[in-house]
Amino acid sequence: MTSKNITQNIKDLSSEALDWAVIQKDMKNKLGRDIYESWLRKIDFVEEMNSYVLLSVSTRFIRDWITSRYLDQILQIVKIYKKDLTRIEFKIIEKNSENEIENNITKKENNENVSFIKDTYLQYNRIDPNKRFDNFITGTSNKLAYEASMKVSENISHYNPLYIYGGVGMGKTHLLNSIGLSLKEKNKVMFISAERFMYQFVKSIKSNDMVKFKEYFRNTDILLIDDIQFMNGKEAMQEEFFHTFNALLDKGSQVIISADRAPNKLSRIQDRIKSRFAGGLVVDIQKPDYELRSKIVKQKTEELNIFYSNQINISEEIQKFISTEITTSIRELVGAINRVVSFSRIYNKVPNLSEIKVVLKDLLNIGENKVTIDLIQSTVCKFFKISKSEMLSSRRSRYLVRPRQTAIYLTKILTSKSLPEIGREFSNRDHTTIIHSVKTIEKLKEKDPEMTNNINNLKNQILYNKENEI
Ligand SMILES: Nc1ncnc2c1ncn2[C@@H]1O[C@H](COP(=O)(O)OP(=O)(O)OP(=O)(O)O)[C@@H](O)[C@H]1O
């Protein structure tokens, strides 16, 4: 199997019809089970046109939520299978029959004296048996977080709350899960992501089930809450969380929190909550150094080799290549090994180094992507001869609006930032302003060659530090 064949196989995928079930599976893997179950599972496929795909959801709220947070990632996944699709459109199709079914279930369960709401939580309280302390590999960057998690599992309320933070894919969920696993025999454990907490919270308000919601969360012995940064800006949810949190600490329950940043860096989260977080034990997980990366690669390769009865022998050279090149996160590292193993099983041979480069192309690119919003803003400001404070101001003079829209457009196409993230970097503008800016520039590009020229020029400067080539 040559690199050309592999590339061809990847290309061949584009000629097949879009299989929504496959895309849903990818969304689940890429964005995680919680986000998938809460929002993405509700998306139905309607039809595929030349350049866009039409999907449906049942309410405007769900559409807006998905559009503002996950649209980019969904499009990226869709493009893997159909690179010609450039847009996703949503249609609202109300699902009365689904609501009726849900109401009937509620009634049935109420009759049987089983709390509907409680069961709903339990469905999402699944602890993953594969993420344990004994398969968490430690190194300098995560040792402290690991040891603190072990301590909490041995001695509840010793450090309360325990707050673990670190970048994406560094092992925070793995540690929270391990704590949950080791304490669940003797304690009532609740493991939930902040996103799911929010979803249940909104659902309980809508269905007048707040009492049960409060009771359920306040009755737990161990509350593990993942990705707390997600609460940003959601005042009502923060209020509820704060009271739940205090009630739990008062009764001696253990609270463990994970986030992508330190408590004092959390944005749009009430100060009293941040200060509560900072009052417990705060530990971070840093980026893995080479030593840890190579330990993980070695151990995971050995595990998989044993699992597949010694049929997969990934050479030291390849192990070293992966450990050196994939530095972004442990998730990428583990993903890379899994991909190499899948390749070996499909093609019945271990890939050589040049094949590895094809198989892991997208992962290897991640580390090289150095385009930041700051770079885009500065380059655009220099190009249009305006200052950065003018660009970020709220002034609407024409000589500022176009450069601002251009910078927003370039951020959208050159980075993987979501619309709200881009909005925040442009002085907290709303995501609808961001959508409007992108659409305006797209339209202008179609009819104004000067605009196309400017955009190409700017793209070159940002990506390659060159002025005139594309
Ligand atoms: N030290 C480690 N040893 C073994 N596996 C690890 C380690 N750290 C992370 N992993 C694995 O890497 C993957 C990503 O880890 P995890 O989901 O815990 O990251 P995270 O920090 O919670 O990321 P996110 O912020 O995206 O939720 C998981 O499959 C996890 O089991």
The ligand as an SDF file (V2000), in Angstrom:
LIG
                    3D

 31 33  0  0  0  0  0  0  0  0999 V2000
   -1.6920   10.4050   31.7450 N   0  0  0  0  0  0  0  0  0  0  0  0
   -2.4550    9.6640   30.9420 C   0  0  0  0  0  0  0  0  0  0  0  0
   -2.2930    8.3350   30.8370 N   0  0  0  0  0  0  0  0  0  0  0  0
   -3.0380    7.6020   29.9990 C   0  0  0  0  0  0  0  0  0  0  0  0
   -4.0040    8.1050   29.2090 N   0  0  0  0  0  0  0  0  0  0  0  0
   -4.2300    9.4180   29.2780 C   0  0  0  0  0  0  0  0  0  0  0  0
   -3.4710   10.2570   30.1460 C   0  0  0  0  0  0  0  0  0  0  0  0
   -3.9090   11.5250   29.9990 N   0  0  0  0  0  0  0  0  0  0  0  0
   -4.8940   11.4780   29.0910 C   0  0  0  0  0  0  0  0  0  0  0  0
   -5.0820   10.2130   28.6550 N   0  0  0  0  0  0  0  0  0  0  0  0
   -6.0620    9.7800   27.6510 C   0  0  0  0  0  0  0  0  0  0  0  0
   -6.1570   10.8340   26.6890 O   0  0  0  0  0  0  0  0  0  0  0  0
   -7.5120   11.0440   26.3020 C   0  0  0  0  0  0  0  0  0  0  0  0
   -7.9150   12.4640   26.6370 C   0  0  0  0  0  0  0  0  0  0  0  0
   -7.9430   12.6400   28.0400 O   0  0  0  0  0  0  0  0  0  0  0  0
   -9.1410   13.3700   28.8270 P   0  0  0  0  0  0  0  0  0  0  0  0
  -10.4420   13.1510   28.1130 O   0  0  0  0  0  0  0  0  0  0  0  0
   -9.0770   12.9620   30.2360 O   0  0  0  0  0  0  0  0  0  0  0  0
   -8.6970   14.8780   28.6290 O   0  0  0  0  0  0  0  0  0  0  0  0
   -9.3010   16.2210   29.2300 P   0  0  0  0  0  0  0  0  0  0  0  0
   -8.1730   16.9420   29.8440 O   0  0  0  0  0  0  0  0  0  0  0  0
  -10.4780   15.9390   30.0610 O   0  0  0  0  0  0  0  0  0  0  0  0
   -9.7360   16.9770   27.9060 O   0  0  0  0  0  0  0  0  0  0  0  0
  -10.9800   17.9860   27.6580 P   0  0  0  0  0  0  0  0  0  0  0  0
  -10.5650   19.2840   28.2350 O   0  0  0  0  0  0  0  0  0  0  0  0
  -11.0690   18.0210   26.1620 O   0  0  0  0  0  0  0  0  0  0  0  0
  -12.1880   17.4130   28.2880 O   0  0  0  0  0  0  0  0  0  0  0  0
   -8.3290   10.0030   27.0320 C   0  0  0  0  0  0  0  0  0  0  0  0
   -8.4820    8.8940   26.1940 O   0  0  0  0  0  0  0  0  0  0  0  0
   -7.4610    9.6370   28.2260 C   0  0  0  0  0  0  0  0  0  0  0  0
   -7.7180    8.3210   28.6770 O   0  0  0  0  0  0  0  0  0  0  0  0
  1  2  1  0
  2  3  1  0
  2  7  2  0
  3  4  2  0
  4  5  1  0
  5  6  2  0
  6  7  1  0
  6 10  1  0
  7  8  1  0
  8  9  2  0
  9 10  1  0
 10 11  1  0
 11 12  1  0
 11 30  1  0
 12 13  1  0
 13 14  1  0
 13 28  1  0
 14 15  1  0
 15 16  1  0
 16 17  2  0
 16 18  1  0
 16 19  1  0
 19 20  1  0
 20 21  2  0
 20 22  1  0
 20 23  1  0
 23 24  1  0
 24 25  2  0
 24 26  1  0
 24 27  1  0
 28 29  1  0
 28 30  1  0
 30 31  1  0
M  END
$$$$
